[in-house]
Amino acid sequence: MRGTPNWGEFERPQAGAADEASPERDQLAVMVMRATLAGDGKALLAWLRSITIERRVPPGAPDAVLRELEAQRRLVFEIERLAAEGRASLDRRNTAAAKA
């Protein structure tokens, strides 16, 4: 059995400037943006938002329900954030190409 839990193990590592600007992350962000930009992907993201971020739970909801919903919201926020990063990345690429 393990000793005292290290709560730091459960926290997401803080991304440094190098991590945020890595080519791999940039590529992932563009993929997420393309997948959610239009059509089925856009409809899917809207549905995920409606059942998580826009969902309201009653004041007496059990703690487990609140925690589960918060985890789901976090995932949808992460997808939306990556999509926004992908749009910004393509904008930067287009601006750089136009200047060249």
C-alpha positions in Angstrom: 0.0 0.0 0.0 1.2 3.5 -0.8 2.0 6.1 1.8 0.4 9.5 2.0 -1.1 10.6 -1.3 0.8 13.3 -3.2 -2.0 15.6 -4.5 0.4 17.1 -6.9 0.2 13.9 -8.9 -3.4 14.7 -9.8 -2.8 18.2 -11.0 -2.2 19.0 -14.6 1.4 20.1 -15.1 1.7 23.8 -15.8 2.6 24.2 -19.5 5.5 26.5 -20.1 5.9 28.8 -23.0 7.8 26.1 -24.9 5.1 23.5 -24.4 2.3 25.9 -25.5 4.2 26.8 -28.6 5.4 23.3 -29.6 4.8 22.1 -33.2 3.0 19.0 -31.8 0.5 21.1 -29.8 0.0 23.5 -32.7 -0.7 20.5 -35.0 -3.2 19.1 -32.4 -4.9 22.4 -32.1 -5.4 22.7 -35.9 -6.8 19.2 -36.0 -9.3 19.9 -33.3 -10.2 23.2 -35.0 -10.8 21.4 -38.3 -12.8 18.6 -36.7 -15.2 21.0 -34.9 -15.3 23.9 -37.4 -18.4 22.9 -39.4 -20.9 20.2 -40.1 -21.1 17.2 -37.9 -18.2 18.2 -35.7 -19.7 21.6 -35.0 -23.1 20.0 -34.2 -21.3 17.5 -31.9 -19.5 20.2 -30.0 -22.7 22.2 -29.6 -24.4 19.1 -28.2 -21.5 18.4 -25.8 -21.7 22.0 -24.6 -25.5 21.7 -24.1 -25.2 18.6 -21.9 -22.3 19.8 -19.9 -21.5 23.5 -19.7 -25.1 24.7 -20.1 -26.5 21.9 -17.9 -27.8 23.1 -14.5 -28.1 20.8 -11.5 -30.4 21.3 -8.6 -28.9 22.8 -5.4 -29.3 19.4 -3.5 -27.3 17.4 -6.1 -24.9 14.9 -4.6 -21.2 15.8 -4.6 -20.4 12.9 -7.0 -22.8 14.4 -9.6 -21.2 17.8 -9.3 -17.7 16.3 -9.6 -18.6 14.3 -12.6 -20.2 17.2 -14.3 -17.2 19.4 -13.6 -14.9 16.9 -15.2 -17.1 16.7 -18.3 -17.2 20.5 -18.5 -13.4 20.6 -18.2 -13.1 18.3 -21.2 -15.5 20.4 -23.4 -13.6 23.6 -22.4 -10.3 21.9 -23.4 -11.7 21.0 -26.8 -13.0 24.5 -27.3 -9.7 26.0 -26.2 -7.8 23.8 -28.6 -10.1 24.8 -31.4 -9.5 28.5 -30.7 -5.7 27.8 -30.6 -6.0 26.1 -33.9 -7.8 29.1 -35.4 -5.1 31.5 -34.0 -2.4 29.2 -35.4 -3.8 29.2 -38.9 -4.3 33.0 -38.7 -0.6 33.4 -37.7 0.4 31.1 -40.6 -1.7 33.0 -43.1 -0.3 36.3 -41.9 3.3 35.1 -42.1 2.6 33.7 -45.6 1.1 37.0 -46.7 4.1 38.9 -45.5 6.5 36.6 -47.3 
